[in-house]
Amino acid sequence: MPDKKIIAVMGATGAQGGGLVRAIQGDKSGALKARAVTRSAGSDKAKALAALGAEVVEADMDDEASLKKAFAGAHGAFCITNFWEHFSPEKEYGQARAQAQAAKHAGVRHVIWSTLEDTRRWVPLDNKRMPTLMGKYKVPHFDAKGEADQVFAQLGVPTTFLLTSFYWENFIQFGMAPKQGEGGLAITLPMGDKKLSGIAVEDIGKCAYGILNQGAAHIGKRIGIAGEHLTGVEMAAHFTRALERQVRYNAVPPEVFRSFGFPGAEDIGNMFQFNQDFEKEVCGARDPQVARGLNPELQTFAQWLGWNKSRIPLE
């Protein structure tokens, strides 16, 4: 339909952006059409989105001029950055600023900015409860996103700030699957007995679609989403039932997790410590009921495991 409103989706071949494109294009009677923004329109993932009927355009988050072209004529935009591509919070902040400026230039009517907390509001740099990283961050991949919130606000971009949660897909793709040890299979997290906010990444895109469908009512608001808040013990119990193998929860101190040595271990260790130390604030900001109101198909962890247990790489 030519009168459908265009939503420019950054990171369209990634997890969150891809979920939003699929949600938009999957609703054939909906009022929106996805413009999938990617660095390579010729990639297999981009071609798959085109096959769904999405418009595919090329742009680079480091090239503001290309972003202005990608956003031109769009009613809405989904803005996102991917710290794990480059491990640079400064680059991430710059990419967020470029997207905000491009949205302002294009006169986009509704932007969703996928963000996280700036943890330095709770843990100042001189606080020794966790190490300062890269000179001026506590949780770099959180802090740069949170700091960029002010850019959208200061530019007057009509923005919904979408606060996301721990991806359950990290148990598939981020090396966090249950691992074999002396006591059998175990998931290892530095969360103590505290709850972790988690979500199926496809549900983030569906929630974003719900926000865009509900329109202006969400502009200027900060909306936190989660599928469930679960302790390590509860997650291990779900793994045990889904895999039909005993899985235990191995709680380690944050300093031990930070010493594991994989790329980003210190950052992730600090992230989990932030989630543990400020459980009430972090979980309180992410409401599964709000997420379900945006996305009635919201999955629980047990449902997600039911669909994805065969994808979890067990050692």
C-alpha positions in Angstrom: 0.0 0.0 0.0 1.5 3.3 -1.0 0.1 5.2 2.0 1.9 3.1 4.5 4.2 5.0 6.9 7.9 4.2 6.4 9.9 3.1 9.5 13.7 3.3 8.9 15.2 0.5 10.9 18.9 0.7 11.8 20.7 -2.5 12.5 18.1 -4.2 10.3 20.2 -7.4 9.8 21.0 -7.6 13.5 19.0 -9.1 16.3 16.8 -6.2 17.5 16.4 -4.4 14.1 15.7 -7.7 12.3 13.0 -8.5 14.8 11.3 -5.2 14.2 11.5 -5.5 10.4 9.9 -9.0 10.6 7.2 -7.7 12.9 6.3 -4.8 10.6 6.4 -6.9 7.5 4.5 -9.8 9.1 1.5 -7.6 9.8 0.1 -7.4 6.3 -2.9 -5.2 7.4 -0.7 -2.8 9.4 -0.1 0.8 8.6 3.7 0.6 8.6 6.4 -0.5 6.1 9.9 -1.3 7.0 12.9 0.4 5.4 15.8 -1.9 6.4 19.0 0.1 6.8 22.2 -1.9 6.4 25.8 -1.5 5.3 25.4 -4.2 2.7 22.2 -4.6 0.8 23.7 -7.6 -1.0 24.2 -9.7 2.2 22.1 -12.8 2.6 20.4 -11.3 5.6 19.4 -8.2 3.7 18.1 -10.2 0.8 16.0 -12.2 3.3 14.4 -8.9 4.5 13.8 -7.8 1.0 12.0 -11.1 0.3 9.6 -10.1 3.1 8.8 -6.9 1.2 11.0 -4.5 3.2 12.7 -1.7 1.3 16.5 -2.2 1.7 18.8 0.8 1.7 22.5 1.2 2.5 23.9 3.5 5.1 26.7 3.6 7.6 26.4 4.7 11.2 29.7 6.5 10.9 28.5 8.5 7.9 25.9 11.0 8.9 25.2 12.0 5.3 24.2 8.5 4.4 22.0 8.3 7.4 20.2 11.5 6.4 19.4 9.9 3.0 18.3 6.7 4.7 15.9 8.6 7.0 14.5 10.9 4.3 10.8 10.6 4.0 10.5 8.2 7.0 7.7 8.7 9.5 9.6 6.8 12.2 13.0 5.3 12.9 14.5 2.7 15.1 18.0 3.7 16.3 20.5 1.3 17.7 24.3 0.8 18.1 26.4 -2.3 18.5 29.2 -1.9 21.0 30.4 -5.5 20.4 31.4 -4.8 16.8 34.2 -2.4 17.9 34.4 -2.3 21.8 34.5 1.5 21.7 32.0 3.5 23.8 33.2 6.7 22.1 32.4 5.3 18.7 29.1 4.1 20.0 28.2 7.5 21.3 29.2 9.1 18.0 27.0 6.7 16.1 24.1 7.5 18.3 24.6 11.2 17.9 24.8 10.8 14.1 21.5 8.9 14.1 19.8 11.5 16.3 21.1 14.4 14.0 20.0 12.5 10.9 16.5 12.0 12.4 16.3 15.6 13.3 17.3 16.7 9.8 14.8 14.4 8.2 11.9 15.5 10.4 11.2 12.0 11.6 8.0 12.0 13.7 8.8 9.1 16.1 12.2 7.7 17.0 12.8 4.6 19.2 16.3 4.7 20.7 17.4 1.3 22.0 19.2 2.3 25.2 20.5 1.1 28.6 21.4 2.8 31.9 24.3 5.1 32.3 25.6 3.1 35.4 27.7 6.0 36.5 24.6 7.6 37.9 24.5 4.8 40.5 28.3 4.0 40.7 30.4 7.1 40.3 33.9 6.7 38.8 35.5 7.1 42.2 33.4 4.3 43.7 35.6 1.3 44.3 32.7 -1.3 44.3 33.7 -2.1 40.7 36.7 -1.2 38.6 36.6 1.8 36.3 37.2 0.7 32.7 38.7 2.6 29.7 39.4 5.5 32.0 35.8 6.8 32.4 33.3 4.1 32.4 31.9 1.5 34.8 29.9 -0.6 32.2 31.1 0.8 28.9 28.4 -0.8 26.7 25.7 0.5 29.0 27.2 3.9 29.8 27.7 5.2 26.3 24.1 4.4 25.3 22.8 6.0 28.5 24.9 9.1 27.9 23.6 9.4 24.3 20.0 9.7 25.7 20.6 13.4 26.2 21.5 13.9 22.6 18.1 12.8 21.4 16.5 15.0 24.1 18.6 18.1 23.5 18.0 18.0 19.7 14.3 17.8 20.4 13.9 14.5 18.5 10.5 12.9 19.3 11.9 9.9 21.0 10.8 6.8 23.0 13.7 5.5 25.0 13.5 1.7 24.9 15.3 0.1 27.8 16.2 -3.5 26.9 17.2 -6.6 28.9 19.7 -9.4 28.9 19.2 -11.4 25.7 18.4 -15.1 26.4 20.2 -15.7 23.0 23.4 -15.0 24.9 23.1 -18.6 26.1 23.4 -19.6 22.4 25.8 -17.1 20.8 27.8 -15.4 23.6 29.5 -18.4 25.2 27.2 -18.5 28.1 25.6 -21.9 27.5 25.7 -24.5 30.3 29.2 -26.0 30.5 30.4 -29.3 31.7 32.4 -29.2 35.0 33.2 -31.5 37.9 29.6 -31.3 39.1 28.0 -31.7 35.7 26.4 -29.0 33.5 26.2 -25.5 35.0 25.5 -21.9 34.0 27.9 -19.5 35.5 26.8 -16.0 36.4 27.9 -13.5 39.0 24.4 -12.7 40.2 24.3 -14.2 43.7 20.7 -14.9 44.6 19.4 -11.8 42.7 17.1 -11.8 39.7 18.2 -11.0 36.2 15.9 -9.2 33.7 15.9 -11.3 30.5 14.1 -11.3 27.2 14.0 -13.2 23.8 15.6 -10.8 21.4 12.8 -11.2 18.8 10.4 -9.9 21.4 12.4 -6.6 21.6 11.5 -6.0 17.9 7.9 -6.9 18.5 7.7 -4.5 21.5 9.2 -1.8 19.4 6.5 -2.5 16.8 3.9 -2.2 19.5 5.3 1.2 20.5 5.2 2.5 16.9 1.7 1.2 16.4 0.5 3.0 19.6 2.2 6.2 18.3 2.6 9.5 19.9 1.4 8.4 23.4 4.9 7.0 24.0 7.0 9.9 22.8 9.2 11.3 25.5 8.8 8.2 27.7 11.3 5.7 28.9 9.9 2.2 28.5 11.6 -0.8 30.0 10.9 -4.3 28.8 11.6 -7.9 30.0 10.2 -11.3 29.4 10.9 -12.4 33.0 13.0 -11.6 36.0 14.7 -14.9 37.1 17.4 -15.9 39.6 20.3 -18.1 38.5 18.7 -21.0 40.4 15.4 -20.5 38.5 17.1 -20.4 35.1 19.1 -23.5 35.9 15.8 -25.3 36.8 14.3 -24.3 33.5 17.4 -25.6 31.7 17.1 -28.9 33.6 13.5 -29.3 32.5 14.1 -28.3 28.9 17.3 -30.2 28.3 16.2 -33.2 30.4 19.7 -33.0 32.0 20.6 -31.7 35.4 21.9 -28.1 35.1 23.0 -26.3 38.2 23.7 -22.6 38.9 27.3 -21.7 39.5 27.3 -18.4 41.3 30.7 -16.7 41.2 31.8 -13.3 42.5 32.0 -10.5 40.0 35.8 -10.2 40.3 36.1 -13.9 39.4 33.9 -13.4 36.3 35.9 -10.3 35.3 39.1 -12.5 35.3 37.8 -15.0 32.8 39.8 -13.4 30.0 37.4 -13.4 27.1 37.0 -10.1 25.1 34.7 -7.9 27.2 34.9 -10.0 30.4 35.5 -7.0 32.6 32.6 -5.1 31.0 30.2 -8.0 31.3 31.4 -8.7 34.8 30.6 -5.1 35.8 27.3 -5.4 34.0 26.2 -8.4 36.1 27.4 -6.7 39.3 25.4 -3.7 38.4 22.3 -5.9 37.9 23.0 -7.7 41.2 23.8 -4.7 43.3 20.9 -2.7 42.0 18.4 -5.5 41.4 15.4 -3.5 42.6 16.1 -0.5 40.3 17.1 -2.6 37.3 14.2 -5.0 37.5 11.8 -2.3 38.5 12.6 -0.4 35.4 11.7 -3.4 33.1 8.1 -4.5 33.5 7.0 -7.8 31.7 3.4 -6.6 31.9 4.3 -3.5 30.0 6.1 -5.6 27.5 3.1 -8.0 27.1 0.9 -5.0 26.6 3.1 -4.0 23.6 3.6 -7.6 22.4 0.9 -10.1 23.4 3.2 -12.9 22.1 5.9 -12.2 24.7 7.7 -15.3 25.6 8.7 -16.6 29.0 12.1 -18.2 29.5 10.5 -21.7 29.5 8.7 -21.0 26.2 11.9 -19.6 24.7 13.9 -22.7 25.8 11.2 -24.9 24.3 11.8 -23.3 20.9 15.5 -22.9 21.2 16.9 -25.8 23.3 18.4 -27.5 20.2 20.4 -24.4 19.4 22.2 -24.3 22.7 25.7 -25.6 22.3 26.5 -28.0 25.2 30.1 -28.9 25.9 
